Amino acid sequence: MTIALRPSEARGHANHGWLDSFHTFSFAHYYDPAHMGFRSLRVINDDVVRPGAGFATHGHRDMEIVSYVVRGALAHEDTTGGKGVLRRGDVQVMSAGTGLRHSEYNGSRQEEVRFLQIWILPPAEGLPPSYDQRAIPEADKRNRLAVIAAPDGAGGTLPLHQDAWVYASLLDQGATVTHKLAAGRGAWVQVVDGALTVNGSAMKGGDGLAVEDVERLDIAAQADSEFLLFDLA
């Protein structure tokens, strides 16, 4: 059994003025060979972008990119024709594949936007690029685990090429959920806000937890909490 906490204060941090970003795993100028990812999960950046600012058009290849909006408005445009403004509860999945270019801007001139930028390694290089986005109602996440992305869009969720299932949850204080892990799979729990215990391990906002060789995760909210759970081959 392996349960390893990644404390929020141990993450990499970069403040560019227009962007304040915390890196759970090595990213850009932050490099830690002990934290290069977990299984196919390669990047979790907790980004806050100032009003009117953002990431100008740039390219990616061979990566599955998931954006989970916590607050504010995130304006997206890419070379697959994908375009829109995402708000709280909205999720987007981009498969960069053979290559695409995109931009992400704060869609508001008054308020910050906070979102989690997540990169998942694809199972192969050279896949066709694609884009999709969905609104996930808060009721679907309230005191339960809601699948927001899954292999080939299983169950009508956003599609991933990788064998990775991404869940989101909003737990009221005192509420609990459980998640069973199949043999040989691992899980990563990322707390967006609040306070949890996972199999007895205490977690706070920004903390991550790697879990392997465990049959079941028992997750309890010590305060109103929001978190993501990654079930990974």
C-alpha positions in Angstrom: 0.0 0.0 0.0 1.3 3.4 -1.0 -0.3 6.7 0.1 2.0 9.7 -0.4 1.0 13.3 0.3 2.1 16.2 -1.9 1.6 19.2 0.3 0.4 22.4 -1.3 3.4 24.4 0.1 5.9 22.1 -1.5 4.6 22.8 -5.1 6.5 24.9 -7.5 5.3 28.6 -7.8 5.7 31.2 -10.5 4.2 34.7 -10.3 4.4 36.5 -13.6 2.2 39.4 -12.6 -0.6 38.6 -15.0 -0.4 34.9 -14.0 0.0 33.3 -10.6 0.6 29.6 -10.9 1.3 26.7 -8.6 2.8 23.5 -10.1 2.1 20.2 -8.5 4.6 18.6 -10.9 7.7 19.8 -12.7 6.7 22.5 -15.3 8.5 25.2 -17.3 11.3 26.7 -15.0 10.2 24.6 -12.0 12.1 21.2 -12.1 12.0 18.5 -9.4 13.1 15.1 -10.6 11.2 13.5 -7.7 7.9 15.1 -9.0 7.7 14.6 -12.7 4.1 13.3 -12.7 2.1 10.3 -11.5 1.5 7.5 -14.0 0.0 9.2 -17.1 -0.8 12.4 -15.2 2.0 14.8 -16.1 0.8 18.4 -15.1 -1.5 20.0 -12.6 -1.2 23.7 -12.6 -3.5 25.9 -10.4 -3.6 29.1 -12.4 -5.0 32.5 -11.6 -5.0 35.0 -14.5 -5.6 38.7 -14.1 -8.5 40.4 -15.9 -7.9 40.8 -19.6 -4.7 38.8 -19.6 -3.9 35.3 -20.8 -1.9 32.8 -22.8 -1.3 34.1 -26.3 -1.7 31.6 -29.2 0.9 28.8 -28.9 1.3 25.2 -29.9 1.2 21.8 -28.4 1.7 18.2 -29.6 1.0 14.8 -28.2 -0.7 15.7 -25.0 -4.2 15.5 -23.6 -5.0 18.8 -21.9 -7.9 19.3 -19.5 -9.0 22.6 -18.1 -11.3 22.8 -15.1 -12.7 26.2 -14.3 -13.0 27.1 -10.6 -14.2 30.7 -10.9 -14.3 33.5 -13.5 -14.4 33.2 -17.3 -11.9 31.5 -19.5 -12.0 32.4 -23.2 -10.6 29.7 -25.5 -9.9 29.5 -29.2 -7.9 26.8 -31.2 -7.0 25.7 -34.7 -9.5 22.8 -34.6 -12.3 25.4 -34.7 -13.0 25.1 -30.9 -14.1 28.4 -29.4 -16.0 29.5 -26.4 -16.0 31.0 -22.9 -15.9 28.6 -20.0 -17.2 29.5 -16.6 -17.4 27.7 -13.2 -18.3 24.1 -13.7 -17.2 24.0 -17.3 -14.5 21.6 -18.4 -12.6 21.4 -21.7 -10.5 18.6 -23.2 -8.0 19.2 -26.0 -6.1 16.4 -27.6 -3.1 18.1 -29.2 -2.1 15.0 -31.2 -0.3 15.8 -34.4 -0.3 19.5 -33.4 -2.7 22.4 -32.7 -2.4 26.0 -31.6 -4.6 27.6 -29.1 -5.1 30.6 -26.8 -6.5 30.9 -23.3 -7.5 34.4 -22.0 -9.4 35.7 -19.0 -12.8 36.5 -20.5 -13.5 39.2 -18.0 -12.1 42.7 -17.7 -13.1 42.9 -14.0 -12.5 39.6 -12.4 -9.7 37.0 -12.1 -10.1 33.6 -13.6 -8.9 30.5 -11.7 -8.6 27.2 -13.4 -6.7 23.9 -13.1 -4.6 23.1 -16.2 -4.1 19.4 -16.4 -1.9 17.4 -18.8 -2.3 13.7 -19.4 0.1 11.7 -21.6 -1.6 10.1 -24.5 -1.1 6.3 -25.2 0.5 7.0 -28.6 2.0 9.9 -30.6 0.4 11.3 -33.8 -3.3 11.1 -32.8 -5.7 13.4 -34.6 -6.2 16.8 -32.7 -9.6 17.5 -31.2 -11.5 19.8 -28.8 -14.6 19.5 -26.7 -16.1 21.3 -23.7 -19.1 20.6 -21.4 -20.9 22.2 -18.5 -21.0 19.9 -15.5 -23.9 20.9 -13.2 -23.0 21.4 -9.6 -25.8 19.1 -8.6 -24.1 16.3 -10.4 -21.0 16.7 -8.2 -22.7 17.5 -4.9 -21.7 14.8 -2.4 -20.9 12.3 -5.1 -18.1 11.6 -7.6 -19.0 12.8 -11.1 -17.1 11.5 -14.1 -16.0 14.6 -16.2 -13.6 12.9 -18.6 -13.1 9.2 -19.5 -11.6 7.0 -22.2 -13.4 7.6 -25.5 -16.0 9.7 -23.8 -17.5 6.7 -21.9 -20.9 7.4 -20.5 -21.2 10.6 -22.5 -18.4 12.4 -20.7 -15.5 14.4 -22.3 -13.3 12.0 -24.3 -9.7 11.0 -23.5 -7.5 8.7 -25.5 -5.6 7.6 -22.4 -7.0 5.0 -19.9 -7.7 7.7 -17.4 -10.9 8.5 -15.6 -11.3 12.0 -14.1 -13.9 12.7 -11.4 -15.0 15.9 -9.7 -16.8 16.3 -6.4 -18.2 19.0 -4.2 -18.5 17.6 -0.6 -20.5 19.3 2.1 -18.8 19.3 5.5 -19.3 15.8 7.1 -20.2 14.1 3.8 -18.3 11.1 2.5 -17.8 9.3 -0.8 -15.9 6.1 -1.7 -14.1 5.0 -4.8 -12.9 1.5 -5.6 -9.6 1.0 -7.4 -9.2 -2.0 -9.7 -6.1 -4.1 -9.3 -3.0 -2.5 -10.8 -4.5 1.0 -11.0 -3.5 4.1 -9.1 -5.3 7.3 -8.0 -4.3 10.9 -7.6 -6.6 13.1 -5.4 -6.2 16.9 -5.9 -7.9 19.2 -3.4 -9.1 22.4 -5.1 -10.5 24.0 -1.9 -11.5 22.8 1.6 -10.2 20.0 3.8 -10.5 16.2 3.4 -9.3 13.0 4.8 -8.5 10.2 2.3 -8.1 6.8 4.0 -7.2 8.7 7.1 -4.7 11.1 5.5 -5.5 14.8 6.1 -5.5 17.1 3.1 -6.1 20.8 2.6 -6.6 23.1 -0.5 -3.8 22.6 -3.0 -2.6 19.2 -1.6 -2.3 16.2 -3.8 -2.2 12.5 -2.8 -0.8 9.6 -4.7 -2.5 6.2 -3.9 -1.4 2.8 -5.1 -2.1 -0.8 -4.1 -5.3 0.2 -2.3 -8.7 -1.4 -3.1 -10.8 1.5 -1.9 -10.6 5.2 -1.2 -12.7 6.6 1.7 -13.0 10.3 1.3 -14.5 12.5 4.1 -15.0 16.3 4.1 -13.8 18.1 7.2 -15.1 21.3 5.6 -17.0 22.2 2.5 -14.6 20.9 -0.2 -14.0 20.6 -3.9 -11.6 18.1 -5.3 -10.6 16.1 -8.4 -9.8 12.4 -8.5 -7.8 10.7 -11.2 -8.1 6.9 -11.7 -5.1 5.9 -13.8 -3.9 2.7 -15.5 
